[in-house]
Amino acid sequence: MNFKKIGVIGGGTMGQGIAEMLAAKGLDVLLVEKTPEKLDYSYSMIETSLDKQLEKWAITQAEKKLILGRIQKVTHFAELSACDMVIETIIEDLEEKKKVFNQLDQVCPNNIILASNTSTLSLTELASSTMYPERVIGMHFIYPVAKVDVVEIVRGLKTSDTTFEHTKAFVDDVVEKKGVMIYESPGFVTSRLICLFINEAMHVLQEGVASPEDIDDAMRIGYQFQYGPLEMADRFGLDSVLAALERMFREYGELKYRPSTILKKMVRAGQLGMKSGEGFFKYDKDGDRV
């Protein structure tokens, strides 16, 4: 299958990263958001990301212009009918995602792959909201998208071999990342393990064992993580981490998935991490630590 034009639904942190990465790989991207205002904000954040790379001499001004030129801002799903694949990256809400897939079913030809970037939800249940569940698959990119070279490819119960093979080829050959096949299970591999790691770091903080800075420094420097567990949580969004843990706690029924009290308190207080400007640490409008 020849992939040239990809739809990306949702202009949040992950949607921005996926759209930018695809455009940098030479693909045309249709970026979809609910309102023109949200769309303009997402586009401006992609431009900010490119400007940072420009400052570090990672790209040229011409490359920045080329990447931005490949991203088209879209507010109507009907325009996605011309895409070779559509990737959904909205919030981790099953009912909201079902609505998106139901709408896509009505505008995309039945041979077009519909992928979800969900990190914890059931692909089988998502696919049940469509007429062609065999073309629905999970494609879980990991933050930061441009720097992490692995993608979890998750098969639902009815995902066809053809859909899987085309998706694997897209990840391996077009996006040039390592595609790992995951059988559907709450949290898959990466979210299941990283959320436990983050949750335990919060327990350590709550017990007064060390400060947020020292916990993160110990793990970041000691084990060569790009970010420590608490900054990682801030960048994922504390509300997203809480939702993932609660979902896994419900599904597995094991105490190790029970979210830390401090996580619940911070989400209730609206301290969601980078997206709100404050979580365990403070961030400026560009997402940099203050």
Disulfide bonds with the S-S distance in Angstrom:
none
